[in-house]
Amino acid sequence: MSQRPSIKDIARIAGVSPSTVSRALAESPRVSLATRERIRAIADELAYTPSQAARSLVMGSSPIIGVISPTLSDPYIASVMKGLEEASHNAGYQRLVASTRGDAAREIEMVRMLLGHNVGGLIILSSRAQDAYRALLAQIDVPIVFVNSLHTGPRVYNVATDNEYGGWLATTHLLQQGHRCIAYLAGPNQGRSQTARAAGYRRALEDAGQSFRQRLIIPGDGSIRAGRKALHWWLNQPQAERPTAIFCYNDLSALGLLSEAYQQGVSVPDALSVMGFDNVPVTEISIPPLTTVEQHTEKLGRLAVASLLNALADKPVTDIFLRGDLIVRASVKAIS
């Protein structure tokens, strides 16, 4: 046992889950009186003292929420953070924010660091460390909310965009505009959002009776640079085989593609239609304005905070999945 007893230690001795221990110590009526008394006795015997941050979250007084993000410069992340910060500030909660620079090992390191600062709960945006959580989640006795990255475990909750539907929606719009040769500019390999959006792209093609062609998948990582490289990939295709449209994993890579198209004298949408995903604010004033899928990013941030606080108040929490909306602008051309 560690020097400082934890809820996990009590749970192991009592033969119950950490969440049951948390409820019992909070005098939740969802736990029987006999179980509550047994758990309190074990806690007293171990001289257990709850984290002050966790206690303050439950009591509603000046708590600290740990927030982990792969970057703070991505417009999508910035928009989620805006909703998160607004919701936590309005409720009187402080935030301790850490950036992982998209590195999975650093993400786990940041989780351990924030737990060492006794945060009462964690919100993790666009996790890159999928498999690494399998053992770690069972050891954490505070609630965790993942935004756009699905995980399961005790006191683990998810708030996410329905990315497969979004990928289907974007590709279906291109098909409805007459496009039959549609490329997909992919995102980070390790991301669940990338896998789901690619699956939606493929499903839309199959629903329309079109064959999926692996050669039309352009490697990318969601960056501006990936979008620039995608334009050169397009230019290097035989003219008769060039896609008439490219669906980009996110707006950031789509904006990179638009910028490079301008530099290379490629007319969007006359020569090439471009579709994004996120609806970050700058897409409304890009040249041309970008057709994209609205991800309701600020709402994701607000819902993540609400889920975390409900979990700490021992209220029911369920996973939340939001469907995006198509935002039609000028970067997609209808063709015969």
C-alpha positions as CSV (number, residue, x, y, z in Angstrom):
1,M,0.0,0.0,0.0
2,S,1.2,3.5,-0.8
3,Q,2.2,5.9,2.1
4,R,-1.0,7.8,1.6
5,P,-4.0,5.5,1.6
6,S,-6.3,5.9,-1.4
7,I,-9.8,5.1,-2.3
8,K,-8.4,2.2,-4.4
9,D,-6.8,0.7,-1.2
10,I,-10.1,0.9,0.6
11,A,-11.9,-0.7,-2.3
12,R,-9.5,-3.6,-2.5
13,I,-9.9,-4.4,1.2
14,A,-13.7,-3.9,1.1
15,G,-14.1,-5.9,-2.0
16,V,-16.0,-3.2,-3.8
17,S,-15.3,-0.7,-6.7
18,P,-13.6,2.6,-6.1
19,S,-16.8,4.4,-7.2
20,T,-18.7,2.6,-4.4
21,V,-16.1,3.7,-1.9
22,S,-16.5,7.3,-3.1
23,R,-20.2,7.1,-2.8
24,A,-20.1,5.6,0.6
25,L,-17.7,8.2,2.0
26,A,-20.0,10.9,0.5
27,E,-23.0,9.3,2.4
28,S,-24.8,8.4,-0.8
29,P,-28.1,6.6,-0.3
30,R,-27.2,4.5,-3.3
31,V,-25.0,2.5,-1.0
32,S,-26.5,0.4,1.7
33,L,-26.1,1.6,5.3
34,A,-24.2,-1.6,6.2
35,T,-21.7,-1.1,3.4
36,R,-21.3,2.5,4.2
37,E,-20.5,1.7,7.8
38,R,-18.0,-1.0,6.8
39,I,-16.2,1.3,4.4
40,R,-16.0,4.1,6.9
41,A,-14.5,1.7,9.4
42,I,-11.8,0.6,6.9
43,A,-11.1,4.2,6.1
44,D,-10.7,5.1,9.7
45,E,-8.4,2.1,10.3
46,L,-6.2,3.2,7.4
47,A,-6.3,6.9,8.5
48,Y,-7.6,7.8,5.0
49,T,-7.8,11.5,4.3
50,P,-9.6,12.5,1.0
51,S,-7.9,14.8,-1.4
52,Q,-8.7,18.4,-0.5
53,A,-9.2,19.2,-4.2
54,A,-11.7,16.3,-4.7
55,R,-13.5,17.3,-1.5
56,S,-13.8,20.9,-2.6
57,L,-15.2,19.7,-6.0
58,V,-17.9,17.7,-4.3
59,M,-18.7,20.6,-1.8
60,G,-18.7,23.2,-4.6
61,S,-15.9,25.4,-3.3
62,S,-12.9,26.7,-5.4
63,P,-11.8,23.3,-6.9
64,I,-9.1,22.5,-9.4
65,I,-9.8,20.5,-12.6
66,G,-6.9,19.0,-14.5
67,V,-7.0,19.5,-18.3
68,I,-4.7,17.7,-20.7
69,S,-4.5,18.7,-24.4
70,P,-2.3,17.5,-27.3
71,T,-1.7,21.2,-28.2
72,L,-3.0,24.7,-27.4
73,S,-2.5,26.2,-30.8
74,D,-5.0,24.1,-32.9
75,P,-8.2,26.1,-33.6
76,Y,-10.4,23.1,-32.8
77,I,-8.7,22.6,-29.4
78,A,-8.9,26.4,-28.7
79,S,-12.7,26.3,-29.3
80,V,-13.2,23.3,-27.0
81,M,-11.1,25.0,-24.4
82,K,-13.2,28.2,-24.7
83,G,-16.4,26.2,-23.8
84,L,-14.6,24.3,-21.1
85,E,-13.2,27.5,-19.5
86,E,-16.5,29.3,-19.7
87,A,-18.4,26.5,-18.0
88,S,-15.8,25.9,-15.3
89,H,-15.3,29.6,-14.6
90,N,-19.1,30.2,-14.3
91,A,-19.2,27.4,-11.7
92,G,-16.3,28.8,-9.8
93,Y,-13.7,26.2,-10.7
94,Q,-10.1,26.6,-11.4
95,R,-8.1,24.8,-14.1
96,L,-4.6,23.3,-14.3
97,V,-3.7,22.8,-18.0
98,A,-1.0,20.6,-19.5
99,S,0.0,20.2,-23.1
100,T,1.4,16.9,-24.4
101,R,2.6,18.1,-27.9
102,G,0.7,15.1,-29.3
103,D,3.1,12.6,-27.6
104,A,1.4,9.5,-26.1
105,A,4.1,8.9,-23.5
106,R,4.0,12.6,-22.4
107,E,0.2,12.4,-22.1
108,I,0.5,9.6,-19.5
109,E,3.3,11.6,-17.8
110,M,1.0,14.6,-17.6
111,V,-1.8,12.5,-16.1
112,R,0.5,11.3,-13.3
113,M,1.8,14.9,-12.8
114,L,-1.7,16.4,-12.4
115,L,-2.8,13.6,-10.1
116,G,0.3,14.4,-8.0
117,H,-1.1,17.9,-7.7
118,N,-4.3,16.5,-6.2
119,V,-6.7,17.6,-8.9
120,G,-10.2,16.5,-8.2
121,G,-10.9,15.3,-11.7
122,L,-9.4,15.2,-15.2
123,I,-10.6,16.3,-18.7
124,I,-8.5,14.9,-21.5
125,L,-8.9,16.3,-25.0
126,S,-8.2,14.2,-28.1
127,S,-6.1,11.6,-26.3
128,R,-3.2,10.1,-28.2
129,A,-2.5,7.4,-25.6
130,Q,-5.1,4.8,-26.3
131,D,-3.7,1.5,-25.1
132,A,-1.6,3.0,-22.3
133,Y,-4.7,3.7,-20.3
134,R,-5.7,0.1,-19.8
135,A,-3.7,-0.4,-16.6
136,L,-3.6,3.2,-15.5
137,L,-7.4,3.8,-15.4
138,A,-7.9,1.1,-12.8
139,Q,-5.4,2.9,-10.5
140,I,-7.0,6.4,-10.7
141,D,-9.6,7.2,-8.0
142,V,-10.8,10.5,-9.5
143,P,-13.3,10.8,-12.4
144,I,-12.0,11.4,-15.9
145,V,-13.8,12.8,-18.9
146,F,-12.4,12.1,-22.4
147,V,-13.3,14.5,-25.2
148,N,-13.4,12.9,-28.6
149,S,-11.5,9.8,-27.5
150,L,-13.4,6.7,-26.3
151,H,-12.3,4.8,-23.1
152,T,-14.0,2.6,-20.6
153,G,-13.2,2.0,-16.9
154,P,-14.4,2.9,-13.4
155,R,-15.3,6.6,-13.2
156,V,-14.5,7.1,-16.9
157,Y,-16.9,9.1,-19.1
158,N,-16.9,10.2,-22.7
159,V,-18.1,13.3,-24.5
160,A,-17.5,13.1,-28.3
161,T,-18.6,14.0,-31.8
162,D,-20.1,11.2,-33.8
163,N,-17.1,11.3,-36.2
164,E,-18.3,8.4,-38.4
165,Y,-21.5,10.2,-39.1
166,G,-19.6,13.4,-39.7
167,G,-17.3,11.7,-42.3
168,W,-20.4,10.2,-43.9
169,L,-22.2,13.6,-44.0
170,A,-19.2,15.4,-45.6
171,T,-18.7,12.7,-48.3
172,T,-22.4,12.4,-49.0
173,H,-22.6,16.1,-49.7
174,L,-19.7,15.9,-52.2
175,L,-21.5,12.9,-53.9
176,Q,-24.7,14.9,-54.0
177,Q,-22.9,17.7,-55.8
178,G,-21.9,15.2,-58.5
179,H,-18.4,14.3,-57.4
180,R,-17.4,10.7,-58.1
181,C,-13.7,10.8,-57.6
182,I,-13.2,12.0,-54.0
183,A,-10.0,11.8,-52.1
184,Y,-9.7,11.8,-48.3
185,L,-6.8,13.6,-46.6
186,A,-6.3,11.6,-43.4
187,G,-5.5,12.7,-39.8
188,P,-3.2,11.4,-37.1
189,N,-2.7,7.6,-37.4
190,Q,-3.3,6.9,-33.7
191,G,-6.5,9.0,-33.3
192,R,-9.9,7.4,-33.0
193,S,-11.4,10.5,-34.7
194,Q,-9.3,9.8,-37.8
195,T,-10.4,6.1,-37.9
196,A,-14.1,7.1,-37.5
197,R,-14.1,9.9,-40.1
198,A,-12.3,7.6,-42.6
199,A,-14.9,4.9,-41.9
200,G,-17.7,7.5,-42.6
201,Y,-16.0,8.4,-45.8
202,R,-15.9,4.8,-47.0
203,R,-19.5,4.1,-45.9
204,A,-20.8,7.1,-47.8
205,L,-19.1,5.9,-51.0
206,E,-20.5,2.4,-50.6
207,D,-24.0,3.7,-49.8
208,A,-23.8,5.6,-53.1
209,G,-22.7,2.5,-55.0
210,Q,-19.1,3.8,-55.4
211,S,-16.0,1.7,-55.0
212,F,-13.5,2.5,-52.2
213,R,-10.1,3.1,-53.7
214,Q,-7.1,3.0,-51.3
215,R,-5.0,5.2,-53.7
216,L,-7.4,8.1,-52.9
217,I,-6.4,8.1,-49.2
218,I,-3.8,10.8,-48.7
219,P,-1.5,10.4,-45.6
220,G,-1.7,13.4,-43.2
221,D,-1.6,14.4,-39.6
222,G,-4.2,17.2,-39.4
223,S,-1.7,20.0,-39.8
224,I,-1.5,22.9,-42.2
225,R,1.7,21.3,-43.7
226,A,-0.3,18.1,-44.4
227,G,-2.8,20.2,-46.4
228,R,0.0,21.8,-48.4
229,K,1.5,18.4,-49.2
230,A,-2.0,17.1,-50.3
231,L,-2.2,19.8,-52.9
232,H,1.1,18.6,-54.4
233,W,-0.1,15.0,-54.3
234,W,-3.1,16.2,-56.3
235,L,-0.9,18.0,-58.8
236,N,1.2,14.9,-59.3
237,Q,-1.7,12.7,-60.3
238,P,-2.3,12.1,-64.0
239,Q,-4.7,14.9,-65.0
240,A,-7.4,12.4,-66.1
241,E,-7.2,10.6,-62.7
242,R,-7.2,13.7,-60.5
243,P,-10.0,13.7,-57.8
244,T,-12.5,16.5,-58.3
245,A,-12.8,16.9,-54.5
246,I,-10.8,16.3,-51.4
247,F,-12.4,15.8,-48.0
248,C,-9.9,16.8,-45.3
249,Y,-9.7,15.3,-41.8
250,N,-10.0,18.8,-40.3
251,D,-10.2,22.4,-41.1
252,L,-6.6,23.1,-40.3
253,S,-5.3,20.8,-43.1
254,A,-8.1,22.1,-45.4
255,L,-6.9,25.6,-44.8
256,G,-3.3,24.5,-45.7
257,L,-4.6,23.0,-48.9
258,L,-6.5,26.2,-49.8
259,S,-3.4,28.3,-49.2
260,E,-1.2,26.1,-51.3
261,A,-3.8,25.9,-54.1
262,Y,-3.7,29.7,-54.2
263,Q,0.1,29.7,-54.3
264,Q,0.1,27.1,-57.1
265,G,-2.6,28.8,-59.2
266,V,-5.2,26.0,-58.6
267,S,-8.7,27.4,-58.6
268,V,-10.9,26.2,-55.7
269,P,-13.6,25.2,-56.4
270,D,-13.4,25.4,-60.2
271,A,-10.5,22.9,-60.5
272,L,-10.8,21.2,-57.1
273,S,-13.5,21.2,-54.4
274,V,-12.4,21.1,-50.8
275,M,-14.3,20.0,-47.7
276,G,-13.2,20.5,-44.1
277,F,-14.3,19.3,-40.7
278,D,-14.7,21.3,-37.4
279,N,-16.0,24.7,-38.5
280,V,-13.4,26.7,-36.7
281,P,-14.1,30.5,-36.9
282,V,-11.6,31.4,-39.6
283,T,-13.2,29.1,-42.2
284,E,-16.0,31.6,-42.6
285,I,-13.5,34.2,-44.0
286,S,-11.0,31.9,-45.8
287,I,-10.7,32.3,-49.6
288,P,-13.0,30.8,-50.6
289,P,-15.1,30.3,-47.5
290,L,-14.7,26.6,-46.5
291,T,-17.6,24.1,-46.7
292,T,-17.2,22.0,-43.5
293,V,-18.9,19.9,-40.8
294,E,-19.8,21.8,-37.6
295,Q,-18.4,19.9,-34.6
296,H,-20.1,22.1,-31.9
297,T,-16.7,22.4,-30.2
298,E,-17.6,24.9,-27.5
299,K,-20.5,22.7,-26.5
300,L,-18.2,19.7,-26.2
301,G,-16.1,21.7,-23.7
302,R,-19.2,22.7,-21.7
303,L,-20.6,19.2,-21.6
304,A,-17.2,17.8,-20.5
305,V,-17.3,20.1,-17.4
306,A,-20.9,19.2,-16.7
307,S,-20.2,15.5,-16.9
308,L,-17.2,15.8,-14.5
309,L,-19.0,17.8,-11.9
310,N,-22.0,15.5,-12.1
311,A,-19.7,12.5,-11.5
312,L,-18.1,14.2,-8.5
313,A,-21.5,15.1,-7.1
314,D,-22.5,11.4,-7.4
315,K,-25.1,12.1,-10.0
316,P,-25.8,9.8,-13.0
317,V,-23.5,10.4,-15.9
318,T,-23.8,8.8,-19.4
319,D,-21.5,9.1,-22.4
320,I,-22.6,11.9,-24.8
321,F,-22.2,11.8,-28.6
322,L,-23.1,14.9,-30.6
323,R,-23.9,14.8,-34.3
324,G,-22.3,17.5,-36.5
325,D,-24.1,19.7,-39.0
326,L,-23.2,20.4,-42.6
327,I,-22.1,24.1,-43.2
328,V,-22.3,24.8,-46.9
329,R,-20.0,27.6,-48.2
330,A,-18.2,28.3,-51.5
331,S,-15.3,25.7,-51.6
332,V,-17.4,23.0,-53.1
333,K,-18.7,23.1,-56.7
334,A,-21.6,21.2,-58.1
335,I,-20.6,19.3,-61.2
336,S,-22.6,17.3,-63.8
